[in-house]
Amino acid sequence: MTVLFKNNAHSTLASSIADDATSITLASGHGNARFPVTASPNYFYATLIDSSNNLEVVKCTARSSDVLTVVRAQEGTSARAYSTGDRIELRITAVSYTHLRAHETREDR
């Protein structure tokens, strides 16, 4: 399994999501253009940001066009509802960096 990255991947939510949603629809065309191609067992971490700057880290386990399949409330963040137009960004997180370093260490052996 590999943690994936892509420079400056960002979008807004095409529709609101509840705190238990596991699918996130991005603004039209942003999935293919901006986010990594994701298939099991690979994944990436993204951060949801609402208009009050509340944050939630999610683990994206699949992407189909503009729809992300996610595991909510990662890295000590809490799942919450988000509104249409709230931001989502692929950011380096503490866990993604740890996973990347662990992979590099295995590759160096």
Rosetta blueprint (number, residue, H / E / L):
1 M L
2 T L
3 V E
4 L L
5 F L
6 K L
7 N L
8 N L
9 A L
10 H E
11 S E
12 T E
13 L E
14 A L
15 S L
16 S L
17 I E
18 A L
19 D L
20 D L
21 A L
22 T L
23 S E
24 I E
25 T E
26 L E
27 A L
28 S L
29 G L
30 H H
31 G H
32 N H
33 A H
34 R H
35 F L
36 P L
37 V L
38 T L
39 A L
40 S L
41 P L
42 N L
43 Y E
44 F E
45 Y E
46 A E
47 T E
48 L E
49 I E
50 D L
51 S L
52 S L
53 N L
54 N L
55 L E
56 E E
57 V E
58 V E
59 K E
60 C E
61 T E
62 A E
63 R E
64 S E
65 S L
66 D L
67 V E
68 L E
69 T E
70 V E
71 V E
72 R E
73 A E
74 Q E
75 E L
76 G L
77 T L
78 S L
79 A L
80 R L
81 A L
82 Y E
83 S L
84 T L
85 G L
86 D L
87 R E
88 I E
89 E E
90 L E
91 R L
92 I L
93 T L
94 A H
95 V H
96 S H
97 Y H
98 T H
99 H H
100 L H
101 R H
102 A H
103 H H
104 E H
105 T H
106 R H
107 E H
108 D H
109 R L
